[in-house]
Amino acid sequence: MCQDTKVCFYCGRHEEFKDFFSQEGSVVFCNDVCSVMEVLGHEYNPDQWRLFIDSSKVSLKVVLLHNGNRFPSVSLARAANMKESYESFGKV
């Protein structure tokens, strides 16, 4: 192989999930948790999963975690480079 040869590949594993996610501005979120779980081969039972939210000054991540840690986490939402804003809240 020549030194200037570039090798690129693209995994399409996200294709079967893309219809279950939406984007509004810089926020990407799951719009159909039950269907995502079905594609993953799990029946969604809210008693077996918990919502985990991780946030910082510049990002937000939301995932479902299995209570028994038998299954990997399921990503539900992600936002990056957002400023905190209270403009959408009414005055009290």
N, C-alpha and C positions, 0 to 999 in steps of 0.2 A: 504494500500500500504506500502511495506517495505521501510525503510529509504534509502536503497542502490538501489532502483529501479530507472532506468533512463527511461524517456519518451522522445522520439524523433519523430518529424514528418517532412515531407518534402513537401513543396508546389511546384507544377509543373506548376505554372502559366507562367513561362518563356518559356515553351516548344513551344508554338505556335509562339514565336518571335525569337527563336534562329537562324533560317535560315536567318534572316534579318540583322544579325550582324556578323562582321568578327573581327579577331584579328591579329595584326601584332606586334610582340614583346609584349610590355606591354600596347599597345594602343588597345582598343576595340571601334569599330565604327559601325554605322548603314550603311548598304550598299544598303538599299531600303526603303527610307522614305515613299513613296506612299503606299507600302504594309503594313507597320506598321500602318499607319493611317487607312487603310482599315480594318485591324483586330480590331482596336480600335473603328470602327464604324463611322469614320469621312472621309470626302472627303478632300484630301490635297489641300488647296488653299494657295499659298505662300503669298497672300495679307492679310490673316487672322492669320498668324503665324510669329513669329520673332525668330531669333537665339540668344540664350543667352550663352555666354562663361564665365565660372568662372575658374580662374586659380590661382595657388599659386606656391611657389617654389617647391612643391612636388607633386602636382596633377593638373589635368585638367578635367573639366566636360563641356559637351556641351549638351544643351537641346533646344527643341522648346517650346516657350511659346505662348499661344493663346492671340491675341491682346485684346480680351474682357474678358479674364480670366474666360471664361465659361467652359473651359476644363482643365484637369490637364496637367502638363508639360510632354513632351515626350523625354526621354533620347536618345541621338544620339551617344555620344562618352564619353569614360572615360579612363583616364590614371593615374596611381599612381606610385610614386617613380621613376620619370624620371628626368634625368639631361638635362638642356637646352643645345642644341648643334647646331652649325652653320656649321658643316662639310659638309652638303649636299648642301649648297649654294656655288655658284662659286665665285671666287675672282673678285672684281670690279676694 
